[in-house]
Amino acid sequence: EIVLTQSPGTLSLSPGERATLSCRASQSLSSSYLAWYLQKPGQAPRLLIYGASTRATGIPDRFSGSGSGTDFTLTISRLEPEDFAVYYCQHYGASPRVLTFGGGTKVEI
Amino acid sequence: EVQLVESGGGLVQPGGSLTLSCVDSGFSFSSIFMSWVRQAPGKGLEWVSYIYSGGSTYYADSVKGRFTISRDNSKNTLFLQMNSLTVEDTAVYYCAGGVTRHYFDYWGQGTLVTVSS
């Protein structure tokens, strides 16, 4: 079963700065099955990126995803105040049919 | 547009049972892959169970044999029957759905389940 490790656990940045979040898989996985979510306090998660690099509907272009194999990255080019939240990567496994989340990265001011 | 609303959470004693519901007020429920995802207080997201549009079901090892996912497409409703609950099952339970099985486009607001004596 694939394990997703996100780093860093916490990222302390200022508005306007660039954020780089990492998601590392315990074994190589298909980029098609890698997604990223944002979760603000007290809210449900929101889909940001799917297929490792495709932005979901309504997601601004300051968010970008990249990577392949075991290493994936979410980049926020210029942080806006509303971007300070927790970010999760997620993988869908075809065999076995399980879904895995990473532990999350908190982006804080 | 899929809009998900969960209900059924509450306080239950260890060993007890609870059934969660999730209603989709949109118009495409039958074709959506649906899942339950939970989040323990102060913790990350944990996938619980999946039910495909065709009815196939899958479970996390932590709940296999205790939880049952089902759906009633005629009522646009997703269910999670939870038995033999333990304190480790305490969490906010989200229903989540996707047009594919690979990720979740839609999320409910969550319902809190507290297992405590």
Interface residues (C-beta under 8 A of the other chain):
Chain A: S32 Y33 A35 Y37 Q39 A44 P45 R46 L47 Y50 G51 A56 T57 V86 Y88 Q90 Y92 R97 V98 L99 T100 F101 G102 G103 G104
Chain B: S35 V37 G44 L45 E46 W47 Y50 Y58 A60 Y94 A96 R101 H102 Y103 F104 D105 W107 G108 Q109 G110
